[in-house]
Amino acid sequence: MGEIISGKLLAKKIKEEMKLDIEKYNKLYGRAPHLVVILVGDDEASKSYVKGKEKASLEIGVTNTTIIMDSNTTEEELLKLIDELNDDDLVDGILVQLPLPKHIDQTKVITRISYEKDVDGFHPLNVSALYERRFGVIPCTPRGIMEILESKKIEISGKRVCVVGRSSIVGMPVAKLLLDANATVTICHSKTKNLGEITKEADILVVAIGKPKYIKADMVKAGAVVIDVGVNKDPLTGKLCGDVDFENVEPKASFITKVPGGVGPMTICCLLENTLNLYLKHMERKD
């Protein structure tokens, strides 16, 4: 029976530590870190994510400003707002909630955010920093996955790792982080032939393919560490589920995350860690 790793409990512990740090820095610098979140449109899932970020910010003392813009907002209007926030010395982090309405160029928006205020780690300069092993902002979900593994002292060096999913937000950056930790990494995706034969060779399996309960027990090596990044709606029950068939895979795994309560809480936690780090860099530049 696998040990279920609670991202919720780990995030709670890290946030408690951050709260104490922020109280200290607030006294030292005269203000708390300030995160601005921009939501364009009225997508219900996006509204929920934004509300979760606001709640988590307030819990630890991060100043959170949420700006909600109409779905008819033009690309020029959004870019103008980003320019203003880039120039605002009291703003440390900027996040534009994705996806954006179809008439707005997502790449142009991400690139417009100053890399020094890019809490998501999506700006090209932060992406290049990751691949060149320089200081930069690490995307929140990949960072959260690494912290989950670290929290259980799971050995990565020399291990065979399979990442299922090749998105620029999760799959590719987490593969790079695992490679930097000296794992032997295989990246698979929906077009990979004989996927199950590859996944069941992995000591650590990270799944971010976006298909409910896609990874079955016969695709997992006995004793593997399984990290489930997926957030889907179970077609049978309508409840949240991951990309892994948790009930059947859990008995085979040594460690496993569950959906909800696994990687998700750590993603928001790492967003706050990124905000705090950018705030400290900002304060250093002013000294």
Secondary structure, DSSP 8 states (H G I E B T S, - for coil): --EEE-HHHHHHHHHHHHHHHHHHHHHHHSS--EEEEEEES--HHHHHHHHHHHHHHHHHT-EEEEEEE-TT--HHHHHHHHHHHHH-TT--EEEE-SS--TTS-HHHHHHHS-TTSBTTS-SHHHHHHHHTT-S----HHHHHHHHHHHHTT---TT-EEEEE---TTTHHHHHHHHHHTT-EEEEE-TT-TTHHHHHTT-SEEEE-S--TT-B-GGGS-TT-EEEE---EE-TTT-SEE-SB-HHHHGGG-SEEE-TTTSHHHHHHHHHHHHHHHHHHHHHHHH-
